[in-house]
């Protein structure tokens, strides 16, 4: 189960990654767009992880069976919530008059970073399989 400190830390890392992405990609740079993206990208994972904590949903912390990116299902949910929150807040906020393509593009650049930048992947066997060179057996 995630502690509140871990949840807040993950939300803060998400906000930092989103801010960096939006500063680099948003043209023209609009402070309202960057601020909305940062806040939404932090709020999405915060909400998702609060739901998991409140419902004692420990099964979501199982790593996905992907060798390339062994993120947990919890990480995936955090990314989905970050993308959705960012798209909604940008779409009804500072980018309300902008084309949908621009809104979802910027939401994607901020929201998708959540699942890989702040992974809480902790399944050691999966991490060992990823770290082991091809054709070898990981040492346990």
N, C-alpha and C positions, 0 to 999 in steps of 0.2 A: 504494500500500500504506500502510495506517495505521501510524504509529509507536506504540510502547507509550505514549508520553506522550499522544498523541491519544486512544488507547483509554481510558486512565485518566482523562483530562480529561472525555471523554464520559460515562463511568460516574459520575464525581462530579457532573456537571451533572444527570444522570438522577436521582441520589439526592436532590439538592437540590430538583428539581421534584416528585419523589414525596413528599418530606417536607412541602413546602408544601401539596400537594394533600391529603394525609392529615390534616394539622393542620386544614385548612379544612373537610374533609368528614366525617371520622370522628367519629361521635357514639355513645356518649360517647368522649371522647379517651382512648385507652388507649396508654400509652407502648410496650407490647409490640407492638401493631398497627402503630404508626408506625415503630418500629425495624425490625420484620420487613419492612415494605413498602419502606423505604429500602434495606435491605441487598439484598433480592431485586431491586429495580429497578436497582440498580447491578450486581449479579451477572449478570443476564440479558444485557445488552449487552456486558459484559466477556467472558462466555463466547462469545457469537456472534462478536464481533470477533476474539477469540483464534483461533477456528476459521478465520475468513477469512484471518487472517494466516498461520497454520500451513499452510494449503493453497494459499497464493498466489492466492487467488480474486479477482483484480482486476476481473473482469467485473461484480461486484456493486456496484461504485461508479458504475455507469451510472444516470443519472437516469431516473425513471419518466416516461412521457410524459403527465404531468398538469400542466396550466397552473396550477391553483389551488394545488397543493402539490407542487413539483418535488423531492420527496425521492428519494434513491437507493434501490435495492433493498437496499443494506446498511442504510440507515436503517429500512426496513420490517422487515427481519429482526431488527434490534435491538429494535424495538417489540414484535414477536411474542415474542421471548425474554424481554423485560421483563415482559410481561403473564403469560406462562406461569410464569415463576419466582415472580412475586408471588402469583399465584393458588395455586400449590402451597404456598409457604411459609406464607401466611396460612391456607390450608385445613388444613394438618397442624399448624400452630402455634397462635397465639393465637386464631384464629377456628374452631378445630376443631369446637366445639359450636354455632357460629352457623349460621343458615340459609345455604344456598348462594348465594341472591340477594344477601345482604349481603357475603359473601366475594368474589364475583366483581365486585360493584359497587365495592368498595374497591380490589380488584386492578386493575380497569379505570381507576379514577381515578388510580392511581399509574403503572401500566404504559403506558397509551396516550400519556402525555405524552412518552415517550422519543423517538418517531419525529419529532415536530415541534420539540421543545425543544432538541435537540442535533444537529440535522441536519448532516451532513458533505457536503451537496449542493455539488458543485464543478463541475458541467458548465456552463461559461460560456454556451454557446448557449442552453441551457434557461433560465438565469437572465435572459438578455437578452430572450428571448421573453416571460417573465413581466413584466419591468419595462417593456417597450415599451407605450405606449398603444394601445388598440384601433384597428385600421385603419392602423397605421404599421409601417414596417419598422425593426427595430433596426439601429443603426449598428454596424458591425464594425470 
